[in-house]
């Protein structure tokens, strides 16, 4: 057996036999399976659909108390039908405040005198939540629409909800069901999954190298194998371990979702396609190669894992970018920013996978993204192999980004 | 043909001249001592021989030619900074390192097993390396150095962390390997061990070879004009040709006047019927030579 294969086998066996690896490999699908079982049990006992159970989990808790209003504009003549128990009129703010304090109402509105000119309404509520604003209460919308249309209910509805559009796609590809929260949760999960898998396998690379340095095995290894054999054996072995993790996680997620299609009332075409798993393998392998080589480079230069922490933060920064923009990524998977992130090599793996799990992505974008990622991986593996020299491996100095980049580009 | 031929190698780290035109040869079937104070350049010289570092200048021939990946399998190396995979089981660790030296898995397994028996480590084979005592780890390290039956053995401070019993065992093994024709390079501070084992040696100070040759020649070169005499009877005062008599490890050290030969003293003692249990030329110990040479060549760094 060639020495590279010996390194590969030893590294792979050491990694997959580690207790932490086995635990995470099993625990994640187990948590998924447990959630499905729990949802199933709730569904059976409440009769709610699984989709609505998940929706409930993601809805903010809304107060069931009625809300008060003080109409200083004089526009509100009657409370719209159906809202009699949800809205209470107060003649002055003192009474409204007292009712709020005694928890008879959950909040109150003051419709200002110049409402017609300014649209100004003050919303008074006991808690402070700058993010949710007035949007939590639809009662005031209904009240004002009804007042402005002089009690014409149909007109009031149209003001509130002017377009009730049905989208018809000319492609025969199934569009995602915007009402099903799973269509948003799955890209979230895929983004985080890719972040975790690539980060954890490339971090394994770093710890493997620094471990050999700290155990002082490096000097023995350097008189037995070449730096290139050592680096390639490690990259492939830890990549295989990570791939095993990705396939087990994605595969079990796929099985779980596909076997519970009826449970979540997903259209059959929305089942996670096998193509996602295949693209997942490519994006994982290339993304891993990029980040593992960067970590190997750090490992070659620093004397111990502790010294490496500052350096790893800089290197993994691009991986965090998709997480920062995760909302745009999921709400607007075709926006310019998201498309750029899914093509830029350092952010491509998790961004493209998130896009692929939410919408059909044009094939040219996938191939361009993969191509650029492959070029970056080749560049980095070559650069790091040059840096992976015995003198660096045995000396170990304090990490400097400037030195790291200089070595990287001079070796490529 | 020497197993190792080092010619004029030099290596600089920044402003530090770690090795400066060092030359020596190591023959098959000999134990060669590479001696010197801390930071003298011994380990750097070894690393250059092993192709871990490239020299700035000079040449090295190992087993009749430049170092190659294949030749690395014919060398056993025990580095000064011992290293084994701490989290791995002892036997798995030793077998893995042995296969990296070109043994097949089954060969590695059977030879590692033999060594574990010989080194009294068989009961510890399933333990993690970090659970072993320092001495046990040292013995395990020695197994990785020898298991592939190398033609050249390079060992840096082989006796550190060993108790007297294990020290003797390692000495016996080194002598056994020398008898098999293996070329052994030994770096050590422990001069009494070097004196006991080495056939030839090089003393390095500040990166330069300051003393080089066969052990007995070097000792003769540094021998003072003195003899060691042991007798059941007190030596008479005023022996002709003797300038002073000192106690010396239970014997008497007789310093001779200039131009006096040892045979003259022996004749005088026999003529005076003094019973002799020991009569030998006073050889300096390697320790004494080491200190003298290091002082003369500029002290320790």
Interface residues (C-beta under 8 A of the other chain):
Chain A: X1 X3 X6 X7 X10 X14 X212 X215 X216 X217 X218 X219 X220 X221 X222 X223 X224 X225 X226 X390 X391 X394
Chain B: X47 X50 X51 X52 X53 X69 X72 X73 X75 X77 X79 X81 X82 X83 X84 X85 X86 X87 X88 X96 X97 X99 X100 X101 X144
